[in-house]
Amino acid sequence: MRPIRPAAAVAALAVLLSFPAFAEKGDREKPINLEADRVSMDDINKVQVFEGNVVMTQGTIVLRTSKLVVTQDADGFQKGVATGGQNGLAYFRQKRDGKDEYIEGEAERIVHDARSEKTEFFVRAWVKSGQDEVKGAYISYEAPTEKYLVTNTNGGTKSATGEPQARVRAIIQPKNKAAPAEDKTDAPALKPAPAVTPR
């Protein structure tokens, strides 16, 4: 793999990396490093395609995929589509801002739209934030509102044959509780002061 750092690709990827609002803010200021087996660019149509063992890093951000396509609309907003990767899944990871926790996710296809600040995970989708995680056929995350949507394949509960669809799954850890109050049962017995004589 050869590192690829064309200026147009770096500018396009900078917006792709603005995943969640609670992500590490310092990452935006770090250089983008990109490796792929092939890259093709269409400056007229504003499309960059990176293929073959694509690895992109920027600060704490890591994106691994088989193919990354970045397009830019007339207003300069970018949309990134990552498809495939190890076991057919694109993978994303980034440190949370001010915390020793990471946001990570994978799916057969990950789409980030910079205009709407929405990230979508399609097919075998999984997203983990800290110790909390969700799984489903489709997961979307809207950064401005910090809202998640997780559904099964078609959002319904039954298939055409009446069979139950796969359900979404979530694991939500309890938040840290306050430290327990100090146990006073082992307090020493009170003794009179030596200078005081009882009556």
N, C-alpha and C positions, 0 to 999 in steps of 0.2 A: 504494500500500500504506500502511495506517495502522498505527503501532505499537500493539500490544495488550499490556497488562500487568495482567490481572486477577489478584487475589491467589490465587485457587484454582488458576489455571493455572500460576502461578509455583511454587507449592508442589509441584504434580504434576510439573513439569518438572525440579525440582531433583534428584529421584531418578533420572529418566531420564538425566541427564547424568553419572552415576557410571560411565561405560563401563568402561575397563580400570583395573586396580589400579595400573599404572605411569603413568597419565595425570597431567597437571599438577594437583597437589593444591590449589594456590591458586585454581583455577577455581571450586571449590565456594563460595568466599566472595564471588565476584563477582556483580553483578546480572545477571539474565536479561533479555535484550531479545528481543522476539518481534514479527515482522511477518507479517501474512497478509491476504488479501482478505476472509476471513470467519472468524468464530469462533462456535461454539455450545457451551453448557454445560448439562449435566443434573446439578444438584447432588444430586438424590435417588439417581440411579444412579451417581454419581461418574464421569462421562464428559465429557471436553472434546475438541472437534473443531476443528482449525485447518485451513483450506483455502485454496488459491490462492496460489502463490508464497510458501510458508512459509519464512521465514529466522529461525533462532533463533541467538543468540550468547550466550555466557557466558564471559568471560575469553578463553582461546585456543580455546574450542569454537565450531565453526560447524556447523550442521545446515541443509541445504537440501532441501526436499521439496515435493511438490504437496499432500500431506495428512498431518497428524499427529494421531493419535487417542491420547489418554492416558486410561487407566481405572485406578480404584483399588479394591482388594479390601477386604474387611471388616476386615482387620488394618492397613490404611493403606499397603500396598505398591502401587506404581504399575507399570504396564506401558505402554510406548509403542510405537506402530506407525507408522513413516514409510513412505509409499508414493509412488512416482512422483517426478518431478522432471525436470531437464534430460535429454533423451534417454531419458526413462522411468525414470531412476535417482535414488533418494534418495542424498544425499551427507553424510558425516560426517567431521570433521577435529578433532584436538586435539593440543596439544603434549605431548610426553613430559616427565615430571617430572625436572627437573635436567639435561635434555639439550637440545641444539639440534636436535631431531628431532621429527617429527610422526607420529601415527597417523592414517591416513585410510582410508576405505572407502566403497564404494558398492554398491548392489544395487537391484533393483526393489522390494524390501521389506526394511526393517531393523526388527527387533523387539528391544526391550530389556526384560527382566523384572528389576525391582529386587529381588524376593524371592530369586531364585536367583543374581542378579548375572550373568546370562547374556545375551549379545547374539548375535543370529542375523541373517545376511545371506542372503536368498533370491533366486535367479535372477540370472544375470550378476553374481555376487558377486566382489568384489575388495577385499582388505585389504592395506595397506602400512604397515609399521612401520620407520621409518628407511629403509634401503635394501632391506630384505627385503620380499617381497610374495608373496601367494598369490591364486590365481584358481580358481573352481569354480562349480558351480551352487548350492552351499550351503556356508556357512562359519559355524561357531559359535565363540564365545569365552567361556570361563568365567573371570571375574576372580579368584575365590578361589584357583583352582589354576593360573591363567595357562596354560590348555590350549586349543589350537585343534583343530578338526575341520574338514576340508575334504573334500567328496565331490562326485561327479558327480550327475546328476539323481536316480538312485535308489540310489546306493551300489553298484551292480553294475558289471560290466564288459561285459555284452552286452545289446542291446535284445531285444525280443520276436522280432524277425526274425533275430537272431543277429549283427546288425551291432555293431561296437565302439562303445561310448559315448564321449563326450568325456571326456578324462582331466583330472584336476586339474593345475595348474601351480604351481610355486613357484620363486622366485629368492631364494637365500640368499647374501648377500655374506660373504666371509671377514672374520673379526673382525680388528681392528688388531693387527698383529704388533709385537713389541719392535723398537726401532730397531736397525739393523745395527751390529755392533761396529765400533769405530774401525779404519780401515785403517792398519796399521803399516808397510806396504811402502815408503812414502815418508819414513820417519824419517831425519833427518840422521845422517851418519856420526859416530862418537865421535872426539873429538880430545883429546890429552893436555893437561893443565893447563899453563900457561906456566911455573910454578915447579917442575915435576917434570921431571927429565932422565932419559931412558931409560938403562939400563946397557949 
